[in-house]
Amino acid sequence: MKKINSNKKRVMRNRTKLKKVNVDRFRITVSKSLRNISAQIIDDKINKTIISASSNEKEIKKVKKNKTELSKIIGEILAKRAVEKKN
């Protein structure tokens, strides 16, 4: 049996707990690298990404900001897209 590293164990443990508790909710994941930030809203019932926003998109790349301001912009864009998708 292969040994799973502690990061993957933690991610899987948290994900299984969230799937048990949040039956009718969506899950938000945020990935951060040294240069880029991306966020997704995921529906665990059908295992699909509903909405995503990333700093790699054209309209966001035009804005020259530091990472904190960039993360705020991505959060706002993700929220706008979620509201549009809901309606």
Distance bins in CASP14 RR format, pairs under 12 A and 6 or more apart:
PFRMAT RR
TARGET T0000
AUTHOR 0000-0000-0000
RMODE 2
METHOD distances of the structure
MODEL  1
2 8 0 0 0 0 0 1 0 0 0 0 0
3 9 0 0 0 0 1 0 0 0 0 0 0
4 10 0 0 0 0 0 1 0 0 0 0 0
4 11 0 0 0 0 0 1 0 0 0 0 0
4 12 0 0 0 0 1 0 0 0 0 0 0
4 13 0 0 0 0 0 1 0 0 0 0 0
5 11 0 0 0 0 0 1 0 0 0 0 0
5 12 0 0 0 0 0 1 0 0 0 0 0
6 12 0 0 0 0 0 1 0 0 0 0 0
6 13 0 0 0 0 0 1 0 0 0 0 0
7 13 0 0 0 0 0 1 0 0 0 0 0
7 14 0 0 0 0 0 1 0 0 0 0 0
8 14 0 0 0 0 0 1 0 0 0 0 0
8 15 0 0 0 0 0 1 0 0 0 0 0
9 15 0 0 0 0 0 1 0 0 0 0 0
9 16 0 0 0 0 0 1 0 0 0 0 0
10 16 0 0 0 0 0 1 0 0 0 0 0
10 17 0 0 0 0 0 1 0 0 0 0 0
11 17 0 0 0 0 0 1 0 0 0 0 0
11 18 0 0 0 0 0 1 0 0 0 0 0
11 29 0 0 0 0 1 0 0 0 0 0 0
11 31 0 0 0 0 0 1 0 0 0 0 0
12 18 0 0 0 0 0 1 0 0 0 0 0
12 19 0 0 0 0 0 1 0 0 0 0 0
13 19 0 0 0 0 0 1 0 0 0 0 0
13 20 0 0 0 0 0 1 0 0 0 0 0
14 20 0 0 0 0 0 1 0 0 0 0 0
14 21 0 0 0 0 0 1 0 0 0 0 0
14 22 0 0 0 0 0 1 0 0 0 0 0
14 27 0 0 0 0 0 1 0 0 0 0 0
14 29 0 0 0 0 0 1 0 0 0 0 0
15 21 0 0 0 0 0 1 0 0 0 0 0
15 22 0 0 0 0 0 1 0 0 0 0 0
15 27 1 0 0 1 0 0 0 0 0 0 0
15 29 0 0 0 0 1 0 0 0 0 0 0
15 42 0 0 0 0 1 0 0 0 0 0 0
15 44 0 0 0 0 1 0 0 0 0 0 0
15 47 0 0 0 0 0 1 0 0 0 0 0
16 22 0 0 0 0 0 1 0 0 0 0 0
16 27 0 0 0 0 0 1 0 0 0 0 0
16 44 0 0 0 0 0 1 0 0 0 0 0
17 27 0 0 0 0 0 1 0 0 0 0 0
17 44 0 0 0 0 0 1 0 0 0 0 0
18 25 0 0 0 0 1 0 0 0 0 0 0
18 26 0 0 0 0 0 1 0 0 0 0 0
18 27 1 0 0 1 0 0 0 0 0 0 0
18 28 0 0 0 0 0 1 0 0 0 0 0
18 29 0 0 0 0 0 1 0 0 0 0 0
18 42 0 0 0 0 0 1 0 0 0 0 0
18 44 1 0 0 1 0 0 0 0 0 0 0
19 25 0 0 0 0 0 1 0 0 0 0 0
19 26 0 0 0 0 0 1 0 0 0 0 0
19 27 0 0 0 0 1 0 0 0 0 0 0
19 42 0 0 0 0 0 1 0 0 0 0 0
19 43 0 0 0 0 0 1 0 0 0 0 0
19 44 1 0 1 0 0 0 0 0 0 0 0
19 45 0 0 0 0 1 0 0 0 0 0 0
19 47 0 0 0 0 0 1 0 0 0 0 0
20 44 0 0 0 0 0 1 0 0 0 0 0
21 27 0 0 0 0 0 1 0 0 0 0 0
21 44 0 0 0 0 0 1 0 0 0 0 0
22 28 0 0 0 0 0 1 0 0 0 0 0
22 42 0 0 0 0 0 1 0 0 0 0 0
22 43 0 0 0 0 0 1 0 0 0 0 0
22 44 1 0 0 1 0 0 0 0 0 0 0
22 45 0 0 0 0 0 1 0 0 0 0 0
23 43 0 0 0 0 0 1 0 0 0 0 0
23 44 0 0 0 0 1 0 0 0 0 0 0
23 45 0 0 0 0 1 0 0 0 0 0 0
24 43 0 0 0 0 0 1 0 0 0 0 0
24 44 0 0 0 0 0 1 0 0 0 0 0
24 45 0 0 0 0 1 0 0 0 0 0 0
25 41 0 0 0 0 0 1 0 0 0 0 0
25 42 0 0 0 0 0 1 0 0 0 0 0
25 43 0 0 0 0 1 0 0 0 0 0 0
25 44 0 0 0 0 1 0 0 0 0 0 0
25 45 0 0 0 0 0 1 0 0 0 0 0
25 50 0 0 0 0 0 1 0 0 0 0 0
26 39 0 0 0 0 0 1 0 0 0 0 0
26 40 0 0 0 0 1 0 0 0 0 0 0
26 41 1 0 1 0 0 0 0 0 0 0 0
26 42 1 0 0 1 0 0 0 0 0 0 0
26 43 1 0 1 0 0 0 0 0 0 0 0
26 44 1 0 0 1 0 0 0 0 0 0 0
26 45 0 0 0 0 1 0 0 0 0 0 0
26 46 0 0 0 0 0 1 0 0 0 0 0
26 47 0 0 0 0 0 1 0 0 0 0 0
26 48 0 0 0 0 0 1 0 0 0 0 0
26 49 0 0 0 0 0 1 0 0 0 0 0
26 50 1 0 0 1 0 0 0 0 0 0 0
26 51 0 0 0 0 1 0 0 0 0 0 0
26 78 0 0 0 0 0 1 0 0 0 0 0
26 82 0 0 0 0 1 0 0 0 0 0 0
26 85 0 0 0 0 0 1 0 0 0 0 0
26 86 0 0 0 0 0 1 0 0 0 0 0
27 39 0 0 0 0 0 1 0 0 0 0 0
27 40 0 0 0 0 1 0 0 0 0 0 0
27 41 1 0 0 1 0 0 0 0 0 0 0
27 42 1 0 1 0 0 0 0 0 0 0 0
27 43 1 0 0 1 0 0 0 0 0 0 0
27 44 1 0 1 0 0 0 0 0 0 0 0
27 45 0 0 0 0 0 1 0 0 0 0 0
27 47 0 0 0 0 0 1 0 0 0 0 0
27 48 0 0 0 0 0 1 0 0 0 0 0
27 49 0 0 0 0 1 0 0 0 0 0 0
27 50 0 0 0 0 1 0 0 0 0 0 0
27 51 0 0 0 0 0 1 0 0 0 0 0
28 38 0 0 0 0 0 1 0 0 0 0 0
28 39 1 0 0 1 0 0 0 0 0 0 0
28 40 1 0 0 1 0 0 0 0 0 0 0
28 41 1 0 1 0 0 0 0 0 0 0 0
28 42 1 0 0 1 0 0 0 0 0 0 0
28 43 0 0 0 0 0 1 0 0 0 0 0
28 44 0 0 0 0 0 1 0 0 0 0 0
28 49 0 0 0 0 0 1 0 0 0 0 0
28 50 0 0 0 0 0 1 0 0 0 0 0
28 51 0 0 0 0 1 0 0 0 0 0 0
28 52 0 0 0 0 0 1 0 0 0 0 0
28 53 0 0 0 0 0 1 0 0 0 0 0
28 74 0 0 0 0 0 1 0 0 0 0 0
28 75 0 0 0 0 1 0 0 0 0 0 0
28 78 1 0 0 1 0 0 0 0 0 0 0
28 79 0 0 0 0 0 1 0 0 0 0 0
28 82 0 0 0 0 1 0 0 0 0 0 0
29 37 0 0 0 0 0 1 0 0 0 0 0
29 38 0 0 0 0 1 0 0 0 0 0 0
29 39 1 0 0 1 0 0 0 0 0 0 0
29 40 1 0 1 0 0 0 0 0 0 0 0
29 41 0 0 0 0 1 0 0 0 0 0 0
29 42 1 0 0 1 0 0 0 0 0 0 0
29 43 0 0 0 0 0 1 0 0 0 0 0
29 44 0 0 0 0 0 1 0 0 0 0 0
29 49 0 0 0 0 1 0 0 0 0 0 0
29 50 0 0 0 0 0 1 0 0 0 0 0
29 51 0 0 0 0 0 1 0 0 0 0 0
29 52 0 0 0 0 1 0 0 0 0 0 0
29 53 0 0 0 0 0 1 0 0 0 0 0
29 54 0 0 0 0 0 1 0 0 0 0 0
29 78 0 0 0 0 0 1 0 0 0 0 0
30 36 0 0 0 0 0 1 0 0 0 0 0
30 37 1 0 0 1 0 0 0 0 0 0 0
30 38 1 0 0 1 0 0 0 0 0 0 0
30 39 1 0 1 0 0 0 0 0 0 0 0
30 40 0 0 0 0 1 0 0 0 0 0 0
30 41 0 0 0 0 0 1 0 0 0 0 0
30 42 0 0 0 0 0 1 0 0 0 0 0
30 52 0 0 0 0 0 1 0 0 0 0 0
30 53 0 0 0 0 1 0 0 0 0 0 0
30 54 0 0 0 0 0 1 0 0 0 0 0
30 55 0 0 0 0 0 1 0 0 0 0 0
30 71 0 0 0 0 1 0 0 0 0 0 0
30 74 0 0 0 0 1 0 0 0 0 0 0
30 75 0 0 0 0 1 0 0 0 0 0 0
30 78 0 0 0 0 1 0 0 0 0 0 0
31 37 1 0 0 1 0 0 0 0 0 0 0
31 38 1 0 1 0 0 0 0 0 0 0 0
31 39 1 0 0 1 0 0 0 0 0 0 0
31 40 0 0 0 0 1 0 0 0 0 0 0
31 52 0 0 0 0 0 1 0 0 0 0 0
31 53 0 0 0 0 0 1 0 0 0 0 0
31 54 0 0 0 0 1 0 0 0 0 0 0
31 55 0 0 0 0 0 1 0 0 0 0 0
31 56 0 0 0 0 0 1 0 0 0 0 0
31 71 0 0 0 0 0 1 0 0 0 0 0
31 74 0 0 0 0 0 1 0 0 0 0 0
32 38 0 0 0 0 1 0 0 0 0 0 0
32 39 0 0 0 0 1 0 0 0 0 0 0
32 54 0 0 0 0 0 1 0 0 0 0 0
32 55 0 0 0 0 1 0 0 0 0 0 0
32 67 0 0 0 0 1 0 0 0 0 0 0
32 68 0 0 0 0 0 1 0 0 0 0 0
32 70 0 0 0 0 0 1 0 0 0 0 0
32 71 0 0 0 0 1 0 0 0 0 0 0
32 74 0 0 0 0 0 1 0 0 0 0 0
33 54 0 0 0 0 0 1 0 0 0 0 0
33 55 0 0 0 0 1 0 0 0 0 0 0
33 56 0 0 0 0 0 1 0 0 0 0 0
33 67 0 0 0 0 0 1 0 0 0 0 0
34 55 0 0 0 0 0 1 0 0 0 0 0
34 67 0 0 0 0 1 0 0 0 0 0 0
35 54 0 0 0 0 0 1 0 0 0 0 0
35 55 1 0 0 1 0 0 0 0 0 0 0
35 56 0 0 0 0 1 0 0 0 0 0 0
35 61 0 0 0 0 0 1 0 0 0 0 0
35 66 0 0 0 0 0 1 0 0 0 0 0
35 67 0 0 0 0 1 0 0 0 0 0 0
35 70 0 0 0 0 1 0 0 0 0 0 0
36 53 0 0 0 0 0 1 0 0 0 0 0
36 54 1 0 0 1 0 0 0 0 0 0 0
36 55 1 0 1 0 0 0 0 0 0 0 0
36 56 1 0 1 0 0 0 0 0 0 0 0
36 57 0 0 0 0 0 1 0 0 0 0 0
36 60 0 0 0 0 1 0 0 0 0 0 0
36 61 0 0 0 0 1 0 0 0 0 0 0
36 67 0 0 0 0 1 0 0 0 0 0 0
36 70 0 0 0 0 1 0 0 0 0 0 0
36 71 0 0 0 0 0 1 0 0 0 0 0
36 74 0 0 0 0 1 0 0 0 0 0 0
37 52 0 0 0 0 0 1 0 0 0 0 0
37 53 0 0 0 0 1 0 0 0 0 0 0
37 54 1 0 0 1 0 0 0 0 0 0 0
37 55 1 0 1 0 0 0 0 0 0 0 0
37 56 0 0 0 0 1 0 0 0 0 0 0
37 57 0 0 0 0 0 1 0 0 0 0 0
37 60 0 0 0 0 1 0 0 0 0 0 0
37 65 0 0 0 0 0 1 0 0 0 0 0
37 66 0 0 0 0 0 1 0 0 0 0 0
37 67 1 0 0 1 0 0 0 0 0 0 0
37 68 0 0 0 0 1 0 0 0 0 0 0
37 69 0 0 0 0 0 1 0 0 0 0 0
37 70 1 0 0 1 0 0 0 0 0 0 0
37 71 1 0 1 0 0 0 0 0 0 0 0
37 72 0 0 0 0 0 1 0 0 0 0 0
37 73 0 0 0 0 1 0 0 0 0 0 0
37 74 1 0 1 0 0 0 0 0 0 0 0
37 75 0 0 0 0 1 0 0 0 0 0 0
37 77 0 0 0 0 0 1 0 0 0 0 0
37 78 0 0 0 0 0 1 0 0 0 0 0
38 49 0 0 0 0 0 1 0 0 0 0 0
38 51 0 0 0 0 0 1 0 0 0 0 0
38 52 1 0 0 1 0 0 0 0 0 0 0
38 53 1 0 0 1 0 0 0 0 0 0 0
38 54 1 1 0 0 0 0 0 0 0 0 0
38 55 1 0 0 1 0 0 0 0 0 0 0
38 56 1 0 0 1 0 0 0 0 0 0 0
38 57 0 0 0 0 1 0 0 0 0 0 0
38 60 0 0 0 0 0 1 0 0 0 0 0
38 70 0 0 0 0 0 1 0 0 0 0 0
38 71 0 0 0 0 0 1 0 0 0 0 0
38 74 1 0 0 1 0 0 0 0 0 0 0
38 75 0 0 0 0 0 1 0 0 0 0 0
38 77 0 0 0 0 0 1 0 0 0 0 0
38 78 0 0 0 0 1 0 0 0 0 0 0
39 49 0 0 0 0 0 1 0 0 0 0 0
39 50 0 0 0 0 0 1 0 0 0 0 0
39 51 0 0 0 0 1 0 0 0 0 0 0
39 52 1 0 0 1 0 0 0 0 0 0 0
39 53 1 0 1 0 0 0 0 0 0 0 0
39 54 1 0 0 1 0 0 0 0 0 0 0
39 55 0 0 0 0 1 0 0 0 0 0 0
39 56 0 0 0 0 0 1 0 0 0 0 0
39 57 0 0 0 0 0 1 0 0 0 0 0
39 60 0 0 0 0 0 1 0 0 0 0 0
39 70 0 0 0 0 0 1 0 0 0 0 0
39 71 0 0 0 0 1 0 0 0 0 0 0
39 72 0 0 0 0 0 1 0 0 0 0 0
39 73 0 0 0 0 0 1 0 0 0 0 0
39 74 1 0 1 0 0 0 0 0 0 0 0
39 75 1 0 0 1 0 0 0 0 0 0 0
39 76 0 0 0 0 0 1 0 0 0 0 0
39 77 0 0 0 0 1 0 0 0 0 0 0
39 78 1 0 1 0 0 0 0 0 0 0 0
39 79 0 0 0 0 1 0 0 0 0 0 0
39 81 0 0 0 0 0 1 0 0 0 0 0
39 82 0 0 0 0 0 1 0 0 0 0 0
40 48 0 0 0 0 0 1 0 0 0 0 0
40 49 1 0 1 0 0 0 0 0 0 0 0
40 50 1 0 0 1 0 0 0 0 0 0 0
40 51 1 0 0 1 0 0 0 0 0 0 0
40 52 1 0 1 0 0 0 0 0 0 0 0
40 53 1 0 0 1 0 0 0 0 0 0 0
40 54 0 0 0 0 1 0 0 0 0 0 0
40 74 0 0 0 0 0 1 0 0 0 0 0
40 75 0 0 0 0 0 1 0 0 0 0 0
40 78 0 0 0 0 1 0 0 0 0 0 0
40 81 0 0 0 0 0 1 0 0 0 0 0
40 82 0 0 0 0 0 1 0 0 0 0 0
41 48 0 0 0 0 0 1 0 0 0 0 0
41 49 1 0 0 1 0 0 0 0 0 0 0
41 50 1 0 1 0 0 0 0 0 0 0 0
41 51 1 0 1 0 0 0 0 0 0 0 0
41 52 1 0 0 1 0 0 0 0 0 0 0
41 53 0 0 0 0 1 0 0 0 0 0 0
41 75 0 0 0 0 0 1 0 0 0 0 0
41 77 0 0 0 0 0 1 0 0 0 0 0
41 78 1 0 0 1 0 0 0 0 0 0 0
41 79 0 0 0 0 1 0 0 0 0 0 0
41 81 0 0 0 0 1 0 0 0 0 0 0
41 82 1 0 0 1 0 0 0 0 0 0 0
41 83 0 0 0 0 0 1 0 0 0 0 0
41 85 0 0 0 0 1 0 0 0 0 0 0
41 86 0 0 0 0 0 1 0 0 0 0 0
42 48 1 0 0 1 0 0 0 0 0 0 0
42 49 1 0 1 0 0 0 0 0 0 0 0
42 50 1 0 0 1 0 0 0 0 0 0 0
42 51 0 0 0 0 1 0 0 0 0 0 0
42 52 0 0 0 0 1 0 0 0 0 0 0
42 82 0 0 0 0 0 1 0 0 0 0 0
43 49 0 0 0 0 1 0 0 0 0 0 0
43 50 1 0 1 0 0 0 0 0 0 0 0
43 51 0 0 0 0 1 0 0 0 0 0 0
43 82 0 0 0 0 0 1 0 0 0 0 0
43 85 0 0 0 0 0 1 0 0 0 0 0
44 50 0 0 0 0 0 1 0 0 0 0 0
49 78 0 0 0 0 0 1 0 0 0 0 0
49 81 0 0 0 0 0 1 0 0 0 0 0
49 85 0 0 0 0 0 1 0 0 0 0 0
50 78 0 0 0 0 0 1 0 0 0 0 0
50 81 0 0 0 0 1 0 0 0 0 0 0
50 82 1 0 0 1 0 0 0 0 0 0 0
50 84 0 0 0 0 0 1 0 0 0 0 0
50 85 1 0 0 1 0 0 0 0 0 0 0
50 86 0 0 0 0 1 0 0 0 0 0 0
51 74 0 0 0 0 0 1 0 0 0 0 0
51 75 0 0 0 0 0 1 0 0 0 0 0
51 77 0 0 0 0 1 0 0 0 0 0 0
51 78 1 0 0 1 0 0 0 0 0 0 0
51 79 0 0 0 0 1 0 0 0 0 0 0
51 80 0 0 0 0 1 0 0 0 0 0 0
51 81 1 0 1 0 0 0 0 0 0 0 0
51 82 1 0 1 0 0 0 0 0 0 0 0
51 83 0 0 0 0 1 0 0 0 0 0 0
51 84 0 0 0 0 1 0 0 0 0 0 0
51 85 1 0 1 0 0 0 0 0 0 0 0
51 86 0 0 0 0 1 0 0 0 0 0 0
52 74 0 0 0 0 1 0 0 0 0 0 0
52 75 0 0 0 0 0 1 0 0 0 0 0
52 77 0 0 0 0 1 0 0 0 0 0 0
52 78 1 0 0 1 0 0 0 0 0 0 0
52 81 0 0 0 0 1 0 0 0 0 0 0
52 82 0 0 0 0 0 1 0 0 0 0 0
52 85 0 0 0 0 0 1 0 0 0 0 0
53 59 0 0 0 0 0 1 0 0 0 0 0
53 60 1 0 0 1 0 0 0 0 0 0 0
53 70 0 0 0 0 0 1 0 0 0 0 0
53 71 0 0 0 0 0 1 0 0 0 0 0
53 72 0 0 0 0 0 1 0 0 0 0 0
53 73 0 0 0 0 1 0 0 0 0 0 0
53 74 1 0 1 0 0 0 0 0 0 0 0
53 75 1 0 0 1 0 0 0 0 0 0 0
53 76 0 0 0 0 1 0 0 0 0 0 0
53 77 1 0 1 0 0 0 0 0 0 0 0
53 78 1 0 1 0 0 0 0 0 0 0 0
53 79 0 0 0 0 1 0 0 0 0 0 0
53 80 0 0 0 0 1 0 0 0 0 0 0
53 81 1 0 0 1 0 0 0 0 0 0 0
53 82 0 0 0 0 1 0 0 0 0 0 0
54 60 1 0 0 1 0 0 0 0 0 0 0
54 61 0 0 0 0 1 0 0 0 0 0 0
54 70 0 0 0 0 0 1 0 0 0 0 0
54 71 0 0 0 0 0 1 0 0 0 0 0
54 73 0 0 0 0 0 1 0 0 0 0 0
54 74 1 0 0 1 0 0 0 0 0 0 0
54 75 0 0 0 0 0 1 0 0 0 0 0
54 77 0 0 0 0 1 0 0 0 0 0 0
54 78 0 0 0 0 1 0 0 0 0 0 0
54 81 0 0 0 0 0 1 0 0 0 0 0
55 61 1 0 0 1 0 0 0 0 0 0 0
55 62 0 0 0 0 0 1 0 0 0 0 0
55 63 0 0 0 0 1 0 0 0 0 0 0
55 64 0 0 0 0 0 1 0 0 0 0 0
55 65 0 0 0 0 1 0 0 0 0 0 0
55 66 0 0 0 0 0 1 0 0 0 0 0
55 67 0 0 0 0 1 0 0 0 0 0 0
55 69 0 0 0 0 0 1 0 0 0 0 0
55 70 1 0 1 0 0 0 0 0 0 0 0
55 71 0 0 0 0 1 0 0 0 0 0 0
55 72 0 0 0 0 0 1 0 0 0 0 0
55 73 0 0 0 0 1 0 0 0 0 0 0
55 74 1 0 0 1 0 0 0 0 0 0 0
55 75 0 0 0 0 0 1 0 0 0 0 0
55 77 0 0 0 0 0 1 0 0 0 0 0
55 78 0 0 0 0 0 1 0 0 0 0 0
56 70 0 0 0 0 0 1 0 0 0 0 0
56 74 0 0 0 0 0 1 0 0 0 0 0
57 63 0 0 0 0 0 1 0 0 0 0 0
57 70 0 0 0 0 0 1 0 0 0 0 0
57 73 0 0 0 0 0 1 0 0 0 0 0
57 74 0 0 0 0 1 0 0 0 0 0 0
57 77 0 0 0 0 1 0 0 0 0 0 0
57 78 0 0 0 0 0 1 0 0 0 0 0
57 81 0 0 0 0 0 1 0 0 0 0 0
59 73 0 0 0 0 1 0 0 0 0 0 0
59 74 0 0 0 0 0 1 0 0 0 0 0
59 77 0 0 0 0 1 0 0 0 0 0 0
59 80 0 0 0 0 0 1 0 0 0 0 0
60 69 0 0 0 0 0 1 0 0 0 0 0
60 70 1 0 0 1 0 0 0 0 0 0 0
60 71 0 0 0 0 0 1 0 0 0 0 0
60 72 0 0 0 0 0 1 0 0 0 0 0
60 73 1 0 0 1 0 0 0 0 0 0 0
60 74 1 0 0 1 0 0 0 0 0 0 0
60 75 0 0 0 0 0 1 0 0 0 0 0
60 76 0 0 0 0 0 1 0 0 0 0 0
60 77 1 0 0 1 0 0 0 0 0 0 0
60 78 0 0 0 0 0 1 0 0 0 0 0
61 70 0 0 0 0 1 0 0 0 0 0 0
61 73 0 0 0 0 0 1 0 0 0 0 0
61 74 0 0 0 0 0 1 0 0 0 0 0
62 70 0 0 0 0 0 1 0 0 0 0 0
62 73 0 0 0 0 0 1 0 0 0 0 0
63 69 0 0 0 0 1 0 0 0 0 0 0
63 70 1 0 0 1 0 0 0 0 0 0 0
63 72 0 0 0 0 0 1 0 0 0 0 0
63 73 1 0 0 1 0 0 0 0 0 0 0
63 74 0 0 0 0 0 1 0 0 0 0 0
63 76 0 0 0 0 0 1 0 0 0 0 0
63 77 0 0 0 0 0 1 0 0 0 0 0
64 70 0 0 0 0 1 0 0 0 0 0 0
64 73 0 0 0 0 0 1 0 0 0 0 0
65 71 0 0 0 0 1 0 0 0 0 0 0
65 72 0 0 0 0 1 0 0 0 0 0 0
65 73 1 0 0 1 0 0 0 0 0 0 0
65 74 0 0 0 0 0 1 0 0 0 0 0
66 72 0 0 0 0 0 1 0 0 0 0 0
66 73 0 0 0 0 0 1 0 0 0 0 0
67 73 0 0 0 0 0 1 0 0 0 0 0
67 74 0 0 0 0 0 1 0 0 0 0 0
68 74 0 0 0 0 0 1 0 0 0 0 0
68 75 0 0 0 0 0 1 0 0 0 0 0
69 75 0 0 0 0 0 1 0 0 0 0 0
69 76 0 0 0 0 0 1 0 0 0 0 0
70 76 0 0 0 0 0 1 0 0 0 0 0
70 77 0 0 0 0 0 1 0 0 0 0 0
71 77 0 0 0 0 0 1 0 0 0 0 0
71 78 0 0 0 0 0 1 0 0 0 0 0
72 78 0 0 0 0 0 1 0 0 0 0 0
72 79 0 0 0 0 0 1 0 0 0 0 0
73 79 0 0 0 0 0 1 0 0 0 0 0
73 80 0 0 0 0 0 1 0 0 0 0 0
74 80 0 0 0 0 0 1 0 0 0 0 0
74 81 0 0 0 0 0 1 0 0 0 0 0
75 81 0 0 0 0 1 0 0 0 0 0 0
75 82 0 0 0 0 1 0 0 0 0 0 0
76 82 0 0 0 0 0 1 0 0 0 0 0
76 83 0 0 0 0 0 1 0 0 0 0 0
77 83 0 0 0 0 0 1 0 0 0 0 0
77 84 0 0 0 0 0 1 0 0 0 0 0
78 84 0 0 0 0 0 1 0 0 0 0 0
78 85 0 0 0 0 0 1 0 0 0 0 0
79 85 0 0 0 0 0 1 0 0 0 0 0
79 86 0 0 0 0 0 1 0 0 0 0 0
80 86 0 0 0 0 0 1 0 0 0 0 0
80 87 0 0 0 0 0 1 0 0 0 0 0
81 87 0 0 0 0 0 1 0 0 0 0 0
END
